[in-house]
Amino acid sequence: MVARLVIAAPSSGAGKTTVATGLMAAFAGRGLAVSPHKVGPDYIDPGYHALATGRPGRNLDAYMCGTGLIAPLFEHGARGCDLAVVEGVMGLYDGAADQGELASTAQVAKLLKAPVVLVVDASSQSRSVAALVHGFASWDPEVRIGGVILNKVATDRHEHLLREALGGSGVPVLGVLRRAPAVATPSRHLGLVPVAERQAAAVEAVAAQAEQVRQGCDLDALMALARSAPPLHAEAWEPDVAVRLTAGGSVVPTLPQTSSGGTPTALRNDCPQPVVAVAGGAAFTFSYAEHAELLTAAGAEVVRFDPLRDEALPEGTSGLVIGGGFPEMYGAELSANEPLRKAVAELAAAGAPIAAECAGLLYLARSLDGTPMCGVLDADARMSERLTLGYRDAVAVSDSSLAAAGARMRGHEFHRTVIEPGAGTQAAWGLRQPERRVEGFVRQGVHASYVHTHWAGAPEAAVRFVEHCVNGPAA
């Protein structure tokens, strides 16, 4: 059994990331193996979590993966650890729009049977804090709020008033944090600046967060609370098992099959191991750890490369995955790497499978803010003032290297760019909400879309992609 805590707040901006990351780093500094997790589709916070713990930050998304996978994915990530810290999303009870508690921090806490620590921005209030904490603690009796950490406390007098107000609430104060500029993390148009772009500054910020937590929180009491979580009785998710079940037809019967109707080629021992290149570096920081694990389980060799630095794709590349990130911040540098842009275009022209999400979509476009990109797609992208954000219920419009036409998958959009046209002659997805529209591009082996997906909830995507890698030409 892994001791565990969920770090939540009444709303966004209360300091969840600072507290969660500081706790992870502080407990790791005690020599504990700490497993970091994040509720929802966020890619940036897990980068700070990984820096704090030395382990991959993993997401727990009940909308994209389903409620039944939350505990198994948690057990997979936390295997062998002494403590797991789960950072929540938005406010404690906020989840997918018009879906009740689905994908909320509260729902994940219940699925994990984990106690919740409520981080409260105490600035501009004193006695009212007790009413706020009481309301959150009593709203859902299945959510156990085991303590509160008061953030942005101004003075000793302010702390005294807050503690006095909470004295009769039944919710213990487990930490008090003063305002501290050193722990702040800079933000921009899509949230925090990723770790990969800050490097030394990010290391310093995480160290400052750990020190603030060590000084202001009762780590022993927090550990005792974490150990009070009951056993989960959930089998850990295994990428090999997910792939085998999928390939065997018990999950999705429409996967590519051999001519004899048996196991897909990519999973057989008698076929070569395809190389799948995965974009990384400062411009492409968004990815889920489970994607690479599923590709490996499906028989691929996953090789990472940096489009800002590498002038060629990894040797023998037969498939390419380009996830999310911030190409708009590195447009000139990406464009200047003409040899790589040419290599990507040639790979696409050869019909090799390419899966591109959001930032990857922009990189494959003809241009981004007027700067030449790879030119794989007959489309141009630009920054806009409008934020596009939310979960998506998607249906595959066209057969592609990721999905058969008609297959359903859940995903998430989060961007401030637009691409024109918004869909190709063969679109990638038909979106059912918040408004009905088609979007994205399918062209030969290319599947490019704004929609981020989590393949743990759809392992058939990884199997299908690797199958197309085996049958397609190598770069």
N, C-alpha and C positions, 0 to 999 in steps of 0.2 A: 504494500500500500504506500502510495506517495502522499506525503503531507502537502497540502495545497491551500492557496488563498486566491480569492478573486478581488482585484482592486477596482472599485467602481466609484461613481460620483453622481451627484444630482443632475449634472449637466456637463456638456463639453467645456473645456477651459478651466476646470477646477484644479488641474495638476495631476491627473491620473498617470500620465507618461513619466513625469518627473518622479513621482512616488514609486511607481511600479519598477522603473529602471533602477532607481536608487536602492530599493529593497533587493532586487536581483543582485546588484553589484555588492551590496553590503553583506548579504548572506554568502555569496561566492567568495568574498574576502575572508570569511570565517572557515573556508575550506570545504564548504558544502557544494555538492553537484546540484545546480539549480536549472530547472527546465523552464524556459520562457514561452509564454503563449499570449496571443492577442485575439480578442473576440472580434469577429467581423472581417471585412475584406482589406483592412489596412496593410500596406506593404512597408511603410516608412518606420513606424514604431518598432516592428520586429528587428530592424537593423540595429537600433539602439539596444534592444534586448540581447541580441547576439553579442554585441560588443561588451555588455555587462557580464555575460555568463560564459562566453566561449562556446555556446551551443546554438544551433539554428533556431531562430525565432519562428514559431509555428502558429498558424491561424486556426481558429475554431469558428467556422461559419455555418450556422444551422440552416441558413437559407440555401446556400450553394451546395452544401454537402448532405443536408438532411439531419434531423435531430438524432437519428440512430447512429450516426458516425461520430458525434461529438466525443463521447467517452472513449471509444476505440482510438480515435486520432490523438486524444489526450494521452492515453496510455502508451501509444506508439512513441510520441515525443518525449514523454517523461520516464521512459524505461531506464532503470538504473540510477535514477536521481533521488536525492534526499528531500527535495522541496520543489514544488511547481508554483510559479507566480503567474496568474492570468490577468492581464490588463483588459478592462472592459472597453466598451465603445459607447460614445455619446453619454446620455443619462442612463442610470441603472435600468429603467424600465422601457427605454426607447429601443425599437427594433425596426423591422421592415415595415414600410408604410402600408397601412390598411391591412396588416397581417397579425394584429394582436401582439402577443409577446414574442412572436417568431424572430429569431436572430438577435434578441436582446441579451444584454449582460445577465439580467435576472434569469432568463431561460437557461443560459449556459451554466450559470451557477447551480441551478436546480439539477440539471442533467449531470453535473459533476459532483453533486452533493457537497459542494464546497462552501465554507464560510466566506462572507463578504466583508471587506474592510471599505468603509465609505470615506472617500476623500472629500472634504468640505472646504470650499473657498470661504474662509471666515472673514475676509475683508469686508468692512462696512456693516458688520452685524455683531451682536453679542448674545443677548438672551434669546433672540429669535432662532439661534442655531438649534436650540432644543426642540422647538416645534418642527423644524425642518427634518432633523434626524428621526424624531418620533414618527413623522408621517412616512418617511421612507422605510423605516423598520417595521411598521405595522401594515403597510399597504398589501403585501403578499405574505401570508404566514409561512409559506414554503421557502421563502428566501430568508436565510439566517444572517442578519447583519451582526457580526461578532465584535465590531469595534469601529472607531472613527479616528481618522487622522485629520487634524485641523491644519490647513495650509494657509499661507500668507497672513500669518498672525503678526500684528504690528509691534506689540510691546508686552512686557511682563504683566502689566495691568490688564491688557486685552486678553491675554491667556487666562488670567485669574477669572475674569468675567465669563469666559467661554466654559471653563471647567466647572465653575459654580452652576451655570445654567444646565449643563449636561449631567450634573451629579445625580439627579433623580430619574434620569431617562432610562436607566437599565442598559445603556450602551456605553462601554468603557472607552475612555480616550487612550488610544495606543500610540499617539504621536502628536507632536506640535512642531510645525515647521515655520520658521520666519521667512520673510521675503529675502531672496538671495539671488542677485543678478548672475552670479557665476554658474548657476544651474540652468539658466535659460537656454533654450535651443531656438535658433532663428527659424522663422517661417517665411513662406512665400505663397504663390497662388494656389497650390494644392496641399498645403500643410507644412510640416516640418521639413527642413532641408535634410536629405538623406545622409547617412553616415559616410557613404562612399565619396561624397562631395566635400566633407569637412575634415575627415581623417584626424589629424592631431587635435584639432579643436573639439571634435566629437569625443575623443578619448578624455580630454580634460573635463568636458561637461559631465560625462558619466562618472568620473572620479569625484567631481564636486557633488553630484547628486548622491553618491554613495556616502560621502562624508556627512552631508546634511541629514540623511536618514539615520546614520549611526548616532549622530549627536541628538537628534530630535525624537527618535522613535524607540519604543521598548521592543527590541528585537527578540528578547526571550519570550515576552508575552505574545508577540506575533507568531513565533514558531510554535508555541503551545496551542494557539488557536488553529494553526495550519494542521497540527497533528490530531486535532479533535475531529477532523473530517472522517466519516466512516468509509469502509471499503466500498469500491465501486462495482466489483463483480462484473467487469467488462473485459472482453478479450481485446488485446491490442491489435489495432489495424496493421496489416502486413501488406506491403505493395506486391510481393510475390503472390500472395493468396488472392488479392484483388484482381490481378492480371489473369491468373489461372482460371478463376471463376468466370471472368468475362470471356476469355478465349474459349472456355468450355460451353458457352452458350447459356449458362444459368442466369446471367445478368442481362446481356443484350444478345439476342440470337441473330442480329443482322450484320455482324462483323464480317470482314473479308475472310473467306475460307479457301483452302486449297481446292484443287480440282476434284479431289475425292471427298470434299466436305469435312475434312479433319481439322487439326489444329492449324491456325494461321501460320504462314511461313515464318514470320518474325520470331515465333516462339519455338521453332524446331531446332534441335541441336545440329542439324546437318546444313544449316544456312549460315553465311558469313555474318559477323556482327557489324551492323551498320553504325557509322559515326554520326551522331546528332550534335551539331554545334549549337550552343546556347549562348546568346549574347549577354554580356555583363558589363562591368565597369561603371563609371559615374553616370553615363547617359541611360543605362538600362538596368536599373536597380530593382525593379519589381518582379518578383517571382515567388512561387510557393515551393518549399523544399520537396513536397510530395511529387511535383511534376518530374523532377530529375530521378527520383526514386522509382516512379512508375515506368519511365522510359528505360531505365536500367533493368527493371524486372521484366519488361517486354522484350529484352534482348539487345538493347542499344548500348553503345559506348558513348557516354555523355562527356563532351569536351567543351569547356568554356573559353570564350574569347572576348576581347574588348574592342568594339568598333572604333573607339577613339585612338587606339594604339596599334592594333594588328592590321597589317596591310593585306592579309590573306586569310581565308577561312582555314580552319584546322584541316590537316591533311586527310584526304579520303572522305570529306564531308558528303553525306548522302541525304541529310535532312537538316533543317535550320529552324530554331525556335527563337523568336525575338519578342520578349515580353515588354512590360511597361517601363516607364521611366520618364526622363525629362530631356528628350532630344531637342526641344525648343530652347533649352539653355545651352546647348552645344551644337547648334546648327552649323556654324562656320567650321568647327573642327570635324564634324561628321562629313560635311561636304568636301573638305580638303583631303580626306582619305579616299581619293578617287580609285586607287587600286582595289580597295575592299568593296566600294560601291559597284564597281564593274564585276567583281567576283560574285556578289549577291545577285546581280542582274543575270549573269550567265547561268548561275545555279537555277534561278527561276525559269529561264528560257529552256533549260534542259528538262523541265518538268518535275524536278525534285520537290518533295513536300516542304513547304515553308509555313509555319504557324506564327502569325504576327498579331499581337494584341496591343492596341492603343499606341504606345510609343513605337512599337514595331510597325504598325499601320502607317504612321507618319514617315518612318524611315524608308518604307517601300514606295512612298508616293513619288511623284515627279519632282515636287518641290515642297519646301516648308518655309513659310514666310519669305518666299522668293528665292530661297537658296536651294540649289540642286541637291536632290537626294538620289535614291537608287533607280528611280524611273521604272520600277516593276509595274506600278499601277498607273493608269491614265487618270490621275487625280492630283490635285494640289491642296496642300494643307496650310492653315494659318492660325495664329493665336486669335482668340476672341474674348470679349468681356463676359460672355455667358458661361456659367458653370453648369455642366451636365453631370448629374450625380444620382445614383440610385441603383437598386437591384433590377435585374431584367429576367423575364421569363422568355426564353428564346426557342425558336424552332428553326432547324436547319432548312434553308430554302433550296440549296443545291448540294449534290454529292460533293464531298471534299475529302481531303486527307485527314480531317478531324471527325467528320460526322456524315452519316448517310442522310439524304434528303428526308425530312419528316421527323428526324430525331429531335428530342427536346433536351435542352440543357439550361441550367440557371447560371446567371452571371451577374456582373456589376460594371457599371460605367462610372468614370470619374475623370473628367478632363475639361480644359478650357480652350480647346482647339476645335476647329471644324475642318472637314475635308469635303471638297467639291469635285465631282458629285459625291453624295453620301453613300451610294451603293453602285456596284458595277452591273454590267449586263446580267451576270450571274451573281446575285447577292449572297452574303454569308448567312445572315440570320433574319428571320421575321420576328419582331419584338411585339409582345402582347400587351405590355404595360410599361410606362404610364399612358403612352399613346401607341396605336398600332402603326408600325412602319417597318420597312426593310432597311438593312444597313450592311455595310461590309462588302468584301470582294472575294469571289472564288474564281481563280483563273489557273488552269492546268493544276499544278500541285499546290498553289498558293491559297491559303485561307487567311484573310486579313480583316480585322474587325476592331472596333472600339471596345467590344465587350470582353472583360476579363472573366475567365472561367477557372474553376478549381477542379482539377482532374481527379482528386480523391473521390469526388461525388460522381464522376463519370470516367472511370478507368478505361472504358472502351475507347476514349479519345486517344490515349497513349498507345494502346494496342494497334488501333487503326493507323496512327501516324507511323509507327515503326514498321508496320506491314508495308506501307507505301514506300518507306525508305529502302526496304529490302528489294522491292520490285522495281524501284526507280534507279536512274543512273547515278553514279558517284561523281562528285565534283573533281 
